[in-house]
Amino acid sequence: MRSHPSALRDFTVDGRVWLLSGVALFIGAGAAALAVLLLRAIALPKFLAYSDETCREVAEEMATTGVMNMPLVDRETGRVCGHIGAQELLTGRRRAVERESERNDLFWLASRQPKWLKLHERLVITL
C-alpha cells in the first residue's frame, strides 16, 4: 500500500492551537446564543390578548384581525401565561345557548299542558 504525502505532516499541537480553538468555540457559542435571541425577537406575535381583558374584547380583536389564536400575556409582568383561541371563546357561548335551550324547552312543555288539565282548571274557576 502506497502512502501519499500529507499537507499536515508538519502540524504540531501546541498552546497556541488550543487557545485559538477555545476562542473559536467561545465565539461560536456566543453567535449561537445571539441567533436564538434574534429568532425569538423576530417570532414575537403581533397580536396579544391580555389576562385582564374580557372575552368580548378578545373576540372583537380576533374578528377584526382575522387571528384565531393569541398568546395570553400578563400585563404587569409581560410573561405569556397561556393561549386563547376562538374555540375557547365559543365554549362559553355554547354553554349559554344550551342553558337557554333548556329553559325554552321547559316553557314549551309548560305551554303544552294536557287538555284534561286545562278543562279541570276551567271547572275549578267556574265553580
Secondary structure as UniProt FT lines:
FT   TURN            7..10
FT   HELIX           15..42
FT   STRAND          49..50
FT   TURN            51..52
FT   HELIX           55..65
FT   STRAND          69..73
FT   TURN            75..77
FT   STRAND          80..85
FT   HELIX           86..111
FT   HELIX           115..126
//
